[in-house]
Every structure is written in C-alpha cells, then in structure tokens.
C-alpha cells in the first residue's frame, strides 16, 4: 500500500487483533508493541486508538475496537457504522487525504 495517510485495522480493547494487527506487530517490532501497551489503556468497545507518524510510512494507524457484548447482529452493525463515522471524523481533523480500511467490520459479530 502506497500513498495511504491512515491505515485502519480491527483490534480488541486489550490491544490484540486479527491477522493485519499481528503482521504489523511483527513488522514494526518492540516500539510498536510498547506504543500499544500505552495507547490501549482506557480503550473501550466502539472506540478508536490512533498511533501517529511512527510506523510503516503511514501518517496514522487507527485501531477500531469493534467488540460488542453479546451476539446481537444489529448492535454489531450499529457499532461498525459508528466506527466508520468516527474514523472519518478523525481523518478530517488530522487532515488525512487517504484512508485504507482493509475488510474492517467484515468478520462475524
């Protein structure tokens, strides 16, 4: 991926995540993991954790916390929709021109 200002991936509130997050953790190493341990304190379902300007040539890496208590698909879809709105708001505030959302919200609730 080139010319991407903000990369967004799925995460859990404890700072763990799916395949993309694991790959980033391996690629970016200890500094990324240290940043995770700081940034994910106070993370909550439906929130977004943003790292700025340090990893992989992206201006920002955003972690969308899509966990919803229970298995109600309506709540999951509402949460995913709100996350997309919040990501775009953050992108606007940070003057981001391009956002990559690889399969965000495509998993099972």
C-alpha positions as a Markdown table, in Angstrom:
| # | Residue | x | y | z |
|---|---|---|---|---|
| 1 | Unk | 0.0 | 0.0 | 0.0 |
| 2 | Unk | 1.4 | 3.3 | -1.0 |
| 3 | Unk | 0.2 | 6.9 | -0.5 |
| 4 | Unk | -2.0 | 5.9 | 2.4 |
| 5 | Unk | -2.3 | 8.6 | 5.1 |
| 6 | Unk | -4.2 | 6.4 | 7.6 |
| 7 | Unk | -4.4 | 2.6 | 7.9 |
| 8 | Unk | -7.3 | 1.3 | 9.9 |
| 9 | Unk | -7.4 | -2.2 | 11.4 |
| 10 | Unk | -9.6 | -4.1 | 13.8 |
| 11 | Unk | -8.5 | -4.5 | 17.4 |
| 12 | Unk | -9.7 | -5.7 | 20.8 |
| 13 | Unk | -9.7 | -3.4 | 23.7 |
| 14 | Unk | -6.8 | -5.3 | 25.2 |
| 15 | Unk | -4.6 | -4.4 | 22.2 |
| 16 | Unk | -4.7 | -7.7 | 20.5 |
| 17 | Unk | -6.2 | -8.1 | 17.0 |
| 18 | Unk | -6.5 | -10.1 | 13.8 |
| 19 | Unk | -4.0 | -11.0 | 11.1 |
| 20 | Unk | -3.3 | -7.5 | 10.0 |
| 21 | Unk | -2.5 | -6.3 | 13.5 |
| 22 | Unk | -0.3 | -9.4 | 14.1 |
| 23 | Unk | 1.6 | -8.7 | 10.9 |
| 24 | Unk | 2.1 | -5.0 | 11.9 |
| 25 | Unk | 3.3 | -6.1 | 15.3 |
| 26 | Unk | 5.8 | -8.4 | 13.8 |
| 27 | Unk | 7.0 | -5.9 | 11.2 |
| 28 | Unk | 7.2 | -2.8 | 13.5 |
| 29 | Unk | 8.7 | -4.7 | 16.5 |
| 30 | Unk | 9.2 | -3.7 | 20.1 |
| 31 | Unk | 8.5 | 0.1 | 19.6 |
| 32 | Unk | 5.1 | -0.7 | 18.2 |
| 33 | Unk | 4.3 | -3.2 | 21.0 |
| 34 | Unk | 5.4 | -0.6 | 23.6 |
| 35 | Unk | 3.2 | 2.0 | 21.9 |
| 36 | Unk | 0.3 | -0.5 | 22.0 |
| 37 | Unk | 0.7 | -1.0 | 25.7 |
| 38 | Unk | 0.4 | 2.8 | 26.3 |
| 39 | Unk | -2.3 | 3.6 | 23.7 |
| 40 | Unk | -4.7 | 0.8 | 24.6 |
| 41 | Unk | -5.0 | 1.8 | 28.3 |
| 42 | Unk | -8.6 | 3.0 | 28.6 |
| 43 | Unk | -9.6 | 1.6 | 25.2 |
| 44 | Unk | -13.3 | 0.7 | 25.0 |
| 45 | Unk | -15.6 | -1.1 | 22.6 |
| 46 | Unk | -16.7 | 1.3 | 19.9 |
| 47 | Unk | -13.6 | 3.4 | 20.4 |
| 48 | Unk | -10.6 | 4.2 | 18.1 |
| 49 | Unk | -7.0 | 4.1 | 19.2 |
| 50 | Unk | -4.7 | 6.2 | 16.9 |
| 51 | Unk | -0.9 | 6.0 | 16.6 |
| 52 | Unk | 0.7 | 8.9 | 14.7 |
| 53 | Unk | 3.6 | 9.1 | 12.3 |
| 54 | Unk | 5.9 | 6.4 | 13.5 |
| 55 | Unk | 5.2 | 3.2 | 11.8 |
| 56 | Unk | 5.3 | 1.8 | 8.3 |
| 57 | Unk | 5.3 | 5.1 | 6.4 |
| 58 | Unk | 1.7 | 5.9 | 7.3 |
| 59 | Unk | 0.9 | 9.2 | 8.9 |
| 60 | Unk | -1.5 | 7.5 | 11.3 |
| 61 | Unk | -2.5 | 3.9 | 12.2 |
| 62 | Unk | -6.0 | 3.6 | 13.7 |
| 63 | Unk | -7.3 | 0.6 | 15.6 |
| 64 | Unk | -11.0 | 0.3 | 15.6 |
| 65 | Unk | -12.4 | -1.6 | 18.6 |
| 66 | Unk | -15.4 | -3.5 | 17.2 |
| 67 | Unk | -16.2 | -5.7 | 20.2 |
| 68 | Unk | -19.8 | -5.6 | 21.2 |
| 69 | Unk | -21.2 | -7.5 | 24.2 |
| 70 | Unk | -23.5 | -10.3 | 23.2 |
| 71 | Unk | -24.1 | -11.7 | 19.7 |
| 72 | Unk | -26.9 | -9.3 | 18.6 |
| 73 | Unk | -26.0 | -8.6 | 14.9 |
| 74 | Unk | -28.0 | -5.3 | 15.0 |
| 75 | Unk | -25.7 | -4.0 | 17.7 |
| 76 | Unk | -22.6 | -5.2 | 15.7 |
| 77 | Unk | -23.8 | -3.4 | 12.6 |
| 78 | Unk | -24.6 | -0.2 | 14.5 |
| 79 | Unk | -21.1 | -0.3 | 16.1 |
| 80 | Unk | -19.4 | -0.8 | 12.8 |
| 81 | Unk | -21.4 | 2.0 | 11.2 |
| 82 | Unk | -20.5 | 4.4 | 14.1 |
| 83 | Unk | -16.8 | 3.4 | 13.9 |
| 84 | Unk | -16.7 | 4.3 | 10.2 |
| 85 | Unk | -18.2 | 7.7 | 11.0 |
| 86 | Unk | -15.7 | 8.3 | 13.9 |
| 87 | Unk | -12.8 | 7.2 | 11.7 |
| 88 | Unk | -13.8 | 9.8 | 9.0 |
| 89 | Unk | -14.2 | 12.5 | 11.6 |
| 90 | Unk | -10.7 | 11.7 | 13.0 |
| 91 | Unk | -9.3 | 11.7 | 9.4 |
| 92 | Unk | -10.9 | 15.1 | 8.7 |
| 93 | Unk | -9.5 | 16.6 | 12.0 |
| 94 | Unk | -6.0 | 15.2 | 11.2 |
| 95 | Unk | -6.1 | 16.5 | 7.5 |
| 96 | Unk | -5.9 | 12.9 | 6.2 |
| 97 | Unk | -6.5 | 12.6 | 2.5 |
| 98 | Unk | -6.5 | 8.8 | 2.1 |
| 99 | Unk | -7.8 | 6.0 | 4.4 |
| 100 | Unk | -7.3 | 2.3 | 4.0 |
| 101 | Unk | -10.0 | 0.2 | 5.7 |
| 102 | Unk | -9.0 | -3.4 | 4.7 |
| 103 | Unk | -12.0 | -5.6 | 5.5 |
| 104 | Unk | -12.9 | -3.6 | 8.6 |
| 105 | Unk | -16.2 | -5.0 | 10.0 |
| 106 | Unk | -16.3 | -7.9 | 7.6 |
| 107 | Unk | -16.0 | -10.5 | 10.3 |
| 108 | Unk | -18.6 | -12.2 | 12.4 |
| 109 | Unk | -20.2 | -10.3 | 15.3 |
